[in-house]
Amino acid sequence: MRRGEILSLTLDQVDLERREIRLSITKTKRPRVFPLSDRAVSIFAAIASERTTGFVFINPTTGKALSERQESVRVSVSESGDHKLPLP
């Protein structure tokens, strides 16, 4: 999956019974399906138990989807070990 697809993933795109993620709108304009491992199913099930709709990966401050910029900053901070930087 592309980074933008992951960050904008919504719970209705995750099918736990079929053990797959289904994307109907993609960069290539073709639907895509991704199988889920046992671990991924467990993780998505835990997320789905907390909320039933909306984005899978959210900004805890705003409740909106993480942006690619926010995720890039988080990864950079995590890798650098400098946790004093303000996160967007």
VMD Tcl script that builds the backbone (N, CA, C; Angstrom):
set m [mol new atoms 264]
animate dup $m
set s [atomselect $m all]
$s set {name element resname resid chain x y z} {
  {N N MET 1 A 0.835 -1.182 0.000}
  {CA C MET 1 A 0.000 0.000 0.000}
  {C C MET 1 A 0.879 1.245 0.000}
  {N N ARG 2 A 0.376 2.267 -0.626}
  {CA C ARG 2 A 1.069 3.556 -0.635}
  {C C ARG 2 A 0.844 4.272 0.693}
  {N N ARG 3 A 1.798 5.133 1.063}
  {CA C ARG 3 A 1.708 5.849 2.341}
  {C C ARG 3 A 0.398 6.629 2.453}
  {N N GLY 4 A 0.016 7.343 1.403}
  {CA C GLY 4 A -1.219 8.110 1.430}
  {C C GLY 4 A -2.445 7.232 1.613}
  {N N GLU 5 A -2.427 6.037 1.019}
  {CA C GLU 5 A -3.539 5.090 1.181}
  {C C GLU 5 A -3.638 4.609 2.625}
  {N N ILE 6 A -2.497 4.377 3.221}
  {CA C ILE 6 A -2.472 3.915 4.618}
  {C C ILE 6 A -2.983 5.006 5.543}
  {N N LEU 7 A -2.484 6.224 5.361}
  {CA C LEU 7 A -2.863 7.309 6.260}
  {C C LEU 7 A -4.321 7.724 6.109}
  {N N SER 8 A -4.900 7.524 4.933}
  {CA C SER 8 A -6.306 7.900 4.730}
  {C C SER 8 A -7.262 6.700 4.845}
  {N N LEU 9 A -6.751 5.578 5.301}
  {CA C LEU 9 A -7.555 4.362 5.434}
  {C C LEU 9 A -8.686 4.572 6.435}
  {N N THR 10 A -9.894 4.145 6.047}
  {CA C THR 10 A -11.047 4.242 6.941}
  {C C THR 10 A -11.493 2.839 7.351}
  {N N LEU 11 A -12.192 2.768 8.458}
  {CA C LEU 11 A -12.602 1.470 8.989}
  {C C LEU 11 A -13.521 0.716 8.038}
  {N N ASP 12 A -14.303 1.440 7.228}
  {CA C ASP 12 A -15.189 0.730 6.302}
  {C C ASP 12 A -14.430 0.077 5.148}
  {N N GLN 13 A -13.152 0.398 4.988}
  {CA C GLN 13 A -12.328 -0.243 3.961}
  {C C GLN 13 A -11.667 -1.519 4.473}
  {N N VAL 14 A -11.748 -1.760 5.773}
  {CA C VAL 14 A -11.146 -2.942 6.398}
  {C C VAL 14 A -12.235 -3.983 6.607}
  {N N ASP 15 A -12.098 -5.120 5.955}
  {CA C ASP 15 A -13.068 -6.207 6.082}
  {C C ASP 15 A -12.422 -7.324 6.900}
  {N N LEU 16 A -12.773 -7.372 8.184}
  {CA C LEU 16 A -12.160 -8.361 9.081}
  {C C LEU 16 A -12.628 -9.773 8.773}
  {N N GLU 17 A -13.868 -9.925 8.323}
  {CA C GLU 17 A -14.371 -11.261 7.998}
  {C C GLU 17 A -13.648 -11.846 6.792}
  {N N ARG 18 A -13.422 -11.036 5.799}
  {CA C ARG 18 A -12.696 -11.497 4.603}
  {C C ARG 18 A -11.181 -11.391 4.764}
  {N N ARG 19 A -10.769 -10.731 5.852}
  {CA C ARG 19 A -9.347 -10.568 6.154}
  {C C ARG 19 A -8.625 -9.823 5.043}
  {N N GLU 20 A -9.206 -8.645 4.680}
  {CA C GLU 20 A -8.604 -7.858 3.607}
  {C C GLU 20 A -8.968 -6.382 3.736}
  {N N ILE 21 A -8.145 -5.575 3.079}
  {CA C ILE 21 A -8.414 -4.150 2.917}
  {C C ILE 21 A -8.800 -3.958 1.469}
  {N N ARG 22 A -9.913 -3.236 1.255}
  {CA C ARG 22 A -10.393 -2.992 -0.102}
  {C C ARG 22 A -10.371 -1.493 -0.373}
  {N N LEU 23 A -9.609 -1.108 -1.381}
  {CA C LEU 23 A -9.538 0.291 -1.792}
  {C C LEU 23 A -10.218 0.444 -3.139}
  {N N SER 24 A -11.218 1.299 -3.206}
  {CA C SER 24 A -11.916 1.499 -4.478}
  {C C SER 24 A -11.371 2.705 -5.234}
  {N N ILE 25 A -10.840 3.685 -4.520}
  {CA C ILE 25 A -10.259 4.865 -5.158}
  {C C ILE 25 A -8.753 4.804 -4.952}
  {N N THR 26 A -8.025 4.663 -6.049}
  {CA C THR 26 A -6.575 4.545 -5.980}
  {C C THR 26 A -5.911 5.463 -7.007}
  {N N LYS 27 A -4.621 5.592 -6.889}
  {CA C LYS 27 A -3.845 6.415 -7.818}
  {C C LYS 27 A -3.996 5.911 -9.254}
  {N N THR 28 A -4.108 4.611 -9.423}
  {CA C THR 28 A -4.210 4.015 -10.761}
  {C C THR 28 A -5.651 3.947 -11.260}
  {N N LYS 29 A -6.598 4.424 -10.451}
  {CA C LYS 29 A -8.030 4.405 -10.798}
  {C C LYS 29 A -8.602 2.994 -10.864}
  {N N ARG 30 A -7.900 2.035 -10.311}
  {CA C ARG 30 A -8.379 0.645 -10.269}
  {C C ARG 30 A -8.497 0.205 -8.816}
  {N N PRO 31 A -9.527 -0.557 -8.509}
  {CA C PRO 31 A -9.659 -1.064 -7.136}
  {C C PRO 31 A -8.471 -1.963 -6.780}
  {N N ARG 32 A -8.105 -1.935 -5.512}
  {CA C ARG 32 A -7.015 -2.792 -5.042}
  {C C ARG 32 A -7.461 -3.499 -3.775}
  {N N VAL 33 A -6.978 -4.730 -3.594}
  {CA C VAL 33 A -7.309 -5.536 -2.416}
  {C C VAL 33 A -6.003 -6.029 -1.806}
  {N N PHE 34 A -5.918 -5.916 -0.479}
  {CA C PHE 34 A -4.717 -6.340 0.238}
  {C C PHE 34 A -5.111 -7.344 1.313}
  {N N PRO 35 A -4.509 -8.536 1.317}
  {CA C PRO 35 A -4.815 -9.519 2.370}
  {C C PRO 35 A -4.228 -9.075 3.705}
  {N N LEU 36 A -4.875 -9.492 4.786}
  {CA C LEU 36 A -4.412 -9.159 6.135}
  {C C LEU 36 A -3.874 -10.398 6.836}
  {N N SER 37 A -2.759 -10.235 7.520}
  {CA C SER 37 A -2.187 -11.313 8.328}
  {C C SER 37 A -2.995 -11.449 9.622}
  {N N ASP 38 A -2.744 -12.518 10.364}
  {CA C ASP 38 A -3.417 -12.714 11.656}
  {C C ASP 38 A -3.157 -11.524 12.571}
  {N N ARG 39 A -1.923 -11.071 12.601}
  {CA C ARG 39 A -1.545 -9.930 13.463}
  {C C ARG 39 A -2.281 -8.658 13.038}
  {N N ALA 40 A -2.354 -8.411 11.732}
  {CA C ALA 40 A -3.050 -7.219 11.239}
  {C C ALA 40 A -4.534 -7.277 11.592}
  {N N VAL 41 A -5.144 -8.451 11.464}
  {CA C VAL 41 A -6.555 -8.602 11.825}
  {C C VAL 41 A -6.747 -8.271 13.305}
  {N N SER 42 A -5.859 -8.747 14.152}
  {CA C SER 42 A -5.948 -8.459 15.589}
  {C C SER 42 A -5.845 -6.965 15.869}
  {N N ILE 43 A -4.919 -6.311 15.207}
  {CA C ILE 43 A -4.724 -4.865 15.403}
  {C C ILE 43 A -5.944 -4.091 14.930}
  {N N PHE 44 A -6.429 -4.401 13.728}
  {CA C PHE 44 A -7.602 -3.695 13.212}
  {C C PHE 44 A -8.841 -3.986 14.051}
  {N N ALA 45 A -8.965 -5.195 14.569}
  {CA C ALA 45 A -10.104 -5.533 15.435}
  {C C ALA 45 A -10.064 -4.695 16.707}
  {N N ALA 46 A -8.878 -4.492 17.262}
  {CA C ALA 46 A -8.744 -3.672 18.470}
  {C C ALA 46 A -9.123 -2.222 18.170}
  {N N ILE 47 A -8.697 -1.712 17.038}
  {CA C ILE 47 A -9.055 -0.344 16.654}
  {C C ILE 47 A -10.561 -0.240 16.446}
  {N N ALA 48 A -11.140 -1.220 15.766}
  {CA C ALA 48 A -12.579 -1.209 15.491}
  {C C ALA 48 A -13.408 -1.319 16.773}
  {N N SER 49 A -12.848 -1.922 17.823}
  {CA C SER 49 A -13.587 -2.033 19.076}
  {C C SER 49 A -13.664 -0.686 19.797}
  {N N GLU 50 A -12.733 0.221 19.480}
  {CA C GLU 50 A -12.718 1.547 20.103}
  {C C GLU 50 A -13.628 2.531 19.387}
  {N N ARG 51 A -13.766 2.381 18.072}
  {CA C ARG 51 A -14.630 3.262 17.283}
  {C C ARG 51 A -15.113 2.492 16.067}
  {N N THR 52 A -16.267 2.829 15.588}
  {CA C THR 52 A -16.856 2.054 14.495}
  {C C THR 52 A -16.749 2.732 13.136}
  {N N THR 53 A -16.473 4.023 13.118}
  {CA C THR 53 A -16.333 4.719 11.838}
  {C C THR 53 A -15.146 5.667 11.893}
  {N N GLY 54 A -14.772 6.141 10.737}
  {CA C GLY 54 A -13.714 7.129 10.671}
  {C C GLY 54 A -12.396 6.545 10.209}
  {N N PHE 55 A -11.379 7.358 10.345}
  {CA C PHE 55 A -10.050 6.969 9.911}
  {C C PHE 55 A -9.428 5.977 10.878}
  {N N VAL 56 A -8.591 5.095 10.347}
  {CA C VAL 56 A -7.907 4.102 11.179}
  {C C VAL 56 A -6.787 4.773 11.962}
  {N N PHE 57 A -6.002 5.598 11.288}
  {CA C PHE 57 A -4.858 6.255 11.915}
  {C C PHE 57 A -5.192 7.732 12.064}
  {N N ILE 58 A -5.394 8.165 13.307}
  {CA C ILE 58 A -5.838 9.530 13.539}
  {C C ILE 58 A -4.824 10.341 14.331}
  {N N ASN 59 A -4.914 11.644 14.140}
  {CA C ASN 59 A -4.166 12.578 14.961}
  {C C ASN 59 A -4.933 12.657 16.272}
  {N N PRO 60 A -4.328 12.284 17.394}
  {CA C PRO 60 A -5.063 12.250 18.660}
  {C C PRO 60 A -5.567 13.622 19.102}
  {N N THR 61 A -4.947 14.691 18.618}
  {CA C THR 61 A -5.363 16.035 18.994}
  {C C THR 61 A -6.613 16.468 18.240}
  {N N THR 62 A -6.644 16.183 16.932}
  {CA C THR 62 A -7.750 16.670 16.098}
  {C C THR 62 A -8.796 15.611 15.797}
  {N N GLY 63 A -8.436 14.334 15.895}
  {CA C GLY 63 A -9.351 13.264 15.528}
  {C C GLY 63 A -9.459 13.066 14.027}
  {N N LYS 64 A -8.663 13.803 13.268}
  {CA C LYS 64 A -8.672 13.690 11.806}
  {C C LYS 64 A -7.548 12.768 11.356}
  {N N ALA 65 A -7.589 12.406 10.087}
  {CA C ALA 65 A -6.557 11.527 9.535}
  {C C ALA 65 A -5.186 12.181 9.661}
  {N N LEU 66 A -4.179 11.367 9.911}
  {CA C LEU 66 A -2.813 11.874 9.894}
  {C C LEU 66 A -2.477 12.303 8.478}
  {N N SER 67 A -1.720 13.375 8.358}
  {CA C SER 67 A -1.269 13.786 7.035}
  {C C SER 67 A 0.106 13.183 6.788}
  {N N GLU 68 A 0.523 13.150 5.540}
  {CA C GLU 68 A 1.851 12.620 5.227}
  {C C GLU 68 A 2.919 13.471 5.890}
  {N N ARG 69 A 2.706 14.770 5.978}
  {CA C ARG 69 A 3.678 15.660 6.617}
  {C C ARG 69 A 3.805 15.323 8.096}
  {N N GLN 70 A 2.675 15.142 8.783}
  {CA C GLN 70 A 2.712 14.802 10.204}
  {C C GLN 70 A 3.444 13.489 10.429}
  {N N GLU 71 A 3.164 12.494 9.598}
  {CA C GLU 71 A 3.798 11.192 9.756}
  {C C GLU 71 A 5.288 11.291 9.495}
  {N N SER 72 A 5.697 12.085 8.511}
  {CA C SER 72 A 7.123 12.254 8.217}
  {C C SER 72 A 7.854 12.866 9.400}
  {N N VAL 73 A 7.245 13.859 10.037}
  {CA C VAL 73 A 7.853 14.488 11.207}
  {C C VAL 73 A 7.945 13.489 12.346}
  {N N ARG 74 A 6.897 12.712 12.564}
  {CA C ARG 74 A 6.908 11.727 13.651}
  {C C ARG 74 A 8.004 10.680 13.450}
  {N N VAL 75 A 8.147 10.204 12.232}
  {CA C VAL 75 A 9.184 9.211 11.933}
  {C C VAL 75 A 10.555 9.822 12.134}
  {N N SER 76 A 10.762 11.044 11.663}
  {CA C SER 76 A 12.058 11.707 11.806}
  {C C SER 76 A 12.412 11.892 13.275}
  {N N VAL 77 A 11.444 12.337 14.060}
  {CA C VAL 77 A 11.688 12.543 15.488}
  {C C VAL 77 A 11.982 11.208 16.158}
  {N N SER 78 A 11.213 10.201 15.824}
  {CA C SER 78 A 11.411 8.889 16.419}
  {C C SER 78 A 12.796 8.344 16.099}
  {N N GLU 79 A 13.217 8.486 14.859}
  {CA C GLU 79 A 14.526 7.965 14.448}
  {C C GLU 79 A 15.672 8.772 15.033}
  {N N SER 80 A 15.476 10.090 15.213}
  {CA C SER 80 A 16.561 10.926 15.721}
  {C C SER 80 A 16.698 10.815 17.232}
  {N N GLY 81 A 15.607 10.409 17.888}
  {CA C GLY 81 A 15.635 10.320 19.342}
  {C C GLY 81 A 15.417 11.660 20.017}
  {N N ASP 82 A 15.223 12.728 19.229}
  {CA C ASP 82 A 15.011 14.061 19.791}
  {C C ASP 82 A 13.518 14.281 19.980}
  {N N HIS 83 A 13.020 13.942 21.156}
  {CA C HIS 83 A 11.592 14.023 21.409}
  {C C HIS 83 A 11.189 15.383 21.969}
  {N N LYS 84 A 12.107 16.350 21.936}
  {CA C LYS 84 A 11.782 17.686 22.387}
  {C C LYS 84 A 11.195 18.536 21.264}
  {N N LEU 85 A 11.264 18.026 20.027}
  {CA C LEU 85 A 10.703 18.763 18.899}
  {C C LEU 85 A 9.185 18.755 18.994}
  {N N PRO 86 A 8.548 19.897 18.700}
  {CA C PRO 86 A 7.083 19.906 18.718}
  {C C PRO 86 A 6.539 19.142 17.519}
  {N N LEU 87 A 5.544 18.334 17.754}
  {CA C LEU 87 A 4.915 17.585 16.669}
  {C C LEU 87 A 3.679 18.331 16.213}
  {N N PRO 88 A 3.437 18.344 14.903}
  {CA C PRO 88 A 2.257 19.064 14.386}
  {C C PRO 88 A 0.973 18.393 14.820}
}
mol reanalyze $m
mol bondsrecalc $m
mol representation Tube
mol addrep $m
